[in-house]
Amino acid sequence: MLLFRIQDSPRRTSLAFALGVFIGMSPLIGIHTVLGILVASLFKLNRLAMIIGVYVTNPWTIVPIYTFSTWVGAKCLGMNRIFPDIDWHHITVHVLLNDLSPLLAPFVAGSFLLGAISSVASYLIIMHVVKKTNA
């Protein structure tokens, strides 16, 4: 796999991937790729490893990741009732956004928490695999 053949130290490759995972799981929807490239450029990390990490969140994984993140955030914030009442008979974008606004704090908290946990785990896994592959 290309990620394991990058000519960079295992530590820096793993760090780039892990930061990419954190960025990809962050609630900053729509700017993950740009943010990953900017962070990689700023810290002179491998852009490929960073982008591969960012794309952990993709069209197939985004709904389960963000749903679980919101649920974890709600539990961490002590919310007993997670799903808001939505008036489906008078639905507009404004009404929908207003009805879903109580989920914003749990979404942000859960996304950052799971992003941090996932990035640490991915750092350790990629470090192990890269070292084993390069040995």
C-alpha positions in Angstrom: 0.0 0.0 0.0 1.3 3.4 -0.9 0.9 4.9 2.6 3.5 2.4 3.9 6.1 3.2 1.2 6.3 7.0 1.9 9.9 8.2 2.2 9.4 9.8 5.6 10.0 8.6 9.1 7.4 6.3 10.6 6.7 8.9 13.3 6.0 11.7 10.9 4.0 9.5 8.6 1.9 8.3 11.5 1.5 11.8 12.8 0.3 13.1 9.4 -2.2 10.3 9.1 -3.4 10.7 12.7 -3.9 14.5 12.3 -5.7 13.7 9.1 -8.1 11.4 11.0 -8.7 14.1 13.6 -9.4 16.7 11.0 -11.6 14.3 9.0 -13.7 13.5 12.0 -14.0 17.1 13.1 -17.3 18.9 12.8 -15.8 21.3 10.2 -17.8 19.7 7.4 -16.8 20.9 3.9 -13.3 22.1 4.6 -11.6 18.8 5.7 -9.5 18.4 2.6 -8.4 22.1 2.5 -7.7 22.1 6.2 -5.7 18.8 5.9 -3.5 20.3 3.1 -3.0 23.5 5.0 -2.0 21.7 8.3 0.3 19.4 6.3 2.0 22.4 4.6 2.2 24.4 7.8 3.9 21.6 9.8 5.8 20.2 6.7 4.1 16.8 7.0 3.4 14.3 4.3 0.3 15.6 2.4 -0.6 12.1 1.1 -0.7 10.5 4.5 -2.7 13.5 5.8 -5.3 13.3 3.0 -5.6 9.5 3.4 -6.4 10.1 7.1 -8.8 12.9 6.3 -10.7 10.6 4.0 -11.6 8.2 6.8 -14.7 10.4 6.7 -16.1 10.0 3.2 -19.6 9.7 1.7 -19.9 6.0 2.9 -18.8 6.7 6.5 -19.9 10.2 7.3 -23.5 9.4 8.4 -22.5 6.6 10.9 -19.5 8.5 12.2 -21.4 11.8 12.8 -24.5 10.0 14.1 -22.4 8.1 16.6 -20.4 11.2 17.5 -23.6 13.1 18.2 -24.9 10.3 20.4 -21.6 10.2 22.3 -21.6 14.0 22.7 -25.2 13.9 24.0 -24.3 11.2 26.5 -21.2 13.1 27.7 -23.2 16.3 28.0 -25.9 14.5 30.1 -28.7 14.7 27.6 -31.4 12.2 28.3 -33.5 12.9 25.2 -31.4 13.1 22.0 -34.0 13.3 19.2 -35.8 16.6 19.0 -39.4 17.0 18.1 -39.7 18.0 14.5 -42.9 19.5 13.1 -43.0 17.5 9.8 -46.3 19.2 8.7 -44.8 22.7 8.6 -41.2 21.8 7.6 -39.0 24.5 6.1 -35.2 24.8 6.2 -35.5 27.4 9.0 -37.8 25.2 11.1 -35.6 22.2 10.5 -32.4 24.0 11.5 -34.2 25.5 14.6 -35.5 22.0 15.6 -32.0 20.4 15.2 -30.1 23.2 17.0 -30.1 21.3 20.3 -27.9 18.7 18.6 -25.2 21.2 17.7 -23.3 21.1 21.1 -23.4 17.2 21.3 -22.3 17.0 17.6 -19.3 19.3 18.2 -18.3 17.7 21.5 -18.7 14.1 20.3 -16.9 14.8 17.0 -13.9 16.3 18.7 -13.8 13.6 21.4 -14.1 10.7 19.0 -11.7 12.4 16.6 -9.1 12.7 19.4 -9.5 9.0 20.4 -9.5 7.8 16.8 -6.4 9.9 16.0 -4.4 8.4 18.9 -5.5 4.9 18.0 -4.7 5.5 14.3 -1.2 6.9 15.2 -0.4 3.8 17.1 -1.7 1.4 14.4 0.0 3.2 11.5 3.3 3.5 13.5 3.2 -0.3 14.1 2.4 -1.1 10.4 4.9 1.3 8.9 7.7 0.1 11.1 6.8 -3.5 10.4 6.6 -2.9 6.6 9.9 -1.0 6.5 11.8 -3.6 8.6 
